[in-house]
Amino acid sequence: MKKRINCRRCAYYFVTWEKSQPHGCKAYGFKSAQIPSMVVFKSSGSDCSLFKEKAPAK
């Protein structure tokens, strides 16, 4: 089983103020009700290829 991508650890992930679409992806340029990696997988059939690990907090 392949490990699921955790968008919250991605540099492109952001939280919106919209109740209906609380998750966003700057790399793909969309907001959604679901975690962005799930939306990408459902629409393309493959895992997100733009995941970039966030820089560690200082």
Residue frames relative to the residue before (quaternion, step in Angstrom):
aa qw qx qy qz dx dy dz
M 1.0000 0.0000 0.0000 0.0000 0.00 0.00 0.00
K 0.3825 -0.7367 0.5175 0.2075 3.55 -0.89 0.96
K 0.5005 -0.6593 0.4770 0.2955 3.56 -1.06 0.77
R 0.4454 -0.7017 0.4981 0.2473 3.57 -0.94 0.93
I 0.4783 -0.6607 0.4998 0.2914 3.57 -1.08 0.77
N 0.2469 -0.7630 0.5838 0.1265 3.57 -0.90 0.99
C 0.3133 -0.7954 0.4930 0.1618 3.57 -0.14 1.31
R 0.6104 0.5794 -0.3610 0.4017 3.60 1.04 -0.63
R 0.6774 0.4482 -0.2835 0.5098 3.59 1.27 -0.28
C 0.5623 0.6117 -0.3693 0.4162 3.59 1.33 0.09
A 0.5412 -0.6421 0.4497 0.3042 3.57 -1.07 0.79
Y 0.6977 0.4847 -0.2665 0.4553 3.61 1.15 -0.54
Y 0.5513 0.6237 -0.3898 0.3939 3.60 1.24 -0.23
F 0.0788 0.7825 -0.6172 0.0250 3.58 -1.11 0.69
V 0.4051 -0.6793 0.5597 0.2475 3.54 -1.28 0.51
T 0.2705 -0.7683 0.5616 0.1455 3.57 -0.90 0.96
W 0.5250 -0.6130 0.4826 0.3400 3.56 -1.32 0.08
E 0.5534 0.6303 -0.3809 0.3891 3.58 1.28 -0.10
K 0.4514 -0.7086 0.4766 0.2588 3.58 -0.75 1.06
S 0.7129 0.4663 -0.2620 0.4536 3.57 0.94 -0.85
Q 0.7837 0.1620 -0.0858 0.5935 3.60 1.23 -0.46
P 0.0041 0.8745 -0.4845 0.0204 3.59 0.46 1.19
H 0.7172 0.4143 -0.2428 0.5050 3.63 1.24 -0.30
G 0.0342 -0.8163 0.5766 0.0004 3.57 -1.00 0.81
C 0.1854 -0.7583 0.6157 0.1071 3.53 -1.28 0.51
K 0.3310 -0.7632 0.5265 0.1752 3.57 -0.58 1.18
A 0.6145 0.5695 -0.3492 0.4197 3.62 1.06 -0.67
Y 0.7722 0.3085 -0.1690 0.5291 3.59 0.89 -0.91
G 0.4000 -0.7680 0.4296 0.2561 3.58 1.26 -0.25
F 0.6239 0.5179 -0.3845 0.4413 3.57 0.80 0.95
K 0.2835 -0.6943 0.6318 0.1957 3.52 -1.43 0.27
S 0.0357 0.8168 -0.5748 0.0347 3.58 -1.09 0.62
A 0.5851 -0.5599 0.4581 0.3665 3.51 -1.36 0.20
Q 0.7143 0.3935 -0.2258 0.5329 3.57 1.21 -0.56
I 0.6406 -0.4794 0.4186 0.4296 3.54 -1.34 0.26
P 0.5768 -0.6488 0.3701 0.3307 3.64 -0.78 0.98
S 0.6396 0.5311 -0.3508 0.4310 3.64 0.91 -0.75
M 0.6227 0.5269 -0.3352 0.4715 3.61 1.12 -0.63
V 0.6424 0.5153 -0.3179 0.4698 3.59 0.99 -0.83
V 0.6478 0.5134 -0.3136 0.4674 3.59 0.94 -0.90
F 0.6713 0.4987 -0.3034 0.4567 3.60 0.89 -0.90
K 0.6777 0.4969 -0.2949 0.4548 3.59 0.91 -0.90
S 0.7240 0.4387 -0.2583 0.4654 3.60 0.99 -0.76
S 0.7882 0.3213 -0.1679 0.4973 3.62 1.02 -0.69
G 0.4182 -0.7149 0.4629 0.3158 3.58 1.18 -0.51
S 0.7287 0.3289 -0.2384 0.5513 3.58 1.28 0.11
D 0.6216 -0.5594 0.4004 0.3746 3.54 -1.26 0.44
C 0.6429 -0.5188 0.4029 0.3940 3.54 -1.27 0.45
S 0.2305 -0.7950 0.5496 0.1135 3.58 -0.79 1.03
L 0.6603 0.5234 -0.3012 0.4464 3.60 1.28 -0.11
F 0.3355 0.7536 -0.5011 0.2616 3.62 1.26 0.20
K 0.0129 0.7731 -0.6318 0.0548 3.54 -0.96 1.02
E 0.4338 -0.7193 0.4831 0.2469 3.58 -0.57 1.16
K 0.4838 -0.6565 0.4979 0.2950 3.59 -0.98 0.90
A 0.5205 -0.6005 0.5047 0.3374 3.53 -1.20 0.56
P 0.5396 -0.6321 0.4333 0.3484 3.61 -0.95 0.73
A 0.5215 -0.6322 0.4776 0.3166 3.57 -1.10 0.73
K 0.3472 -0.7503 0.5281 0.1940 3.56 -1.00 0.82
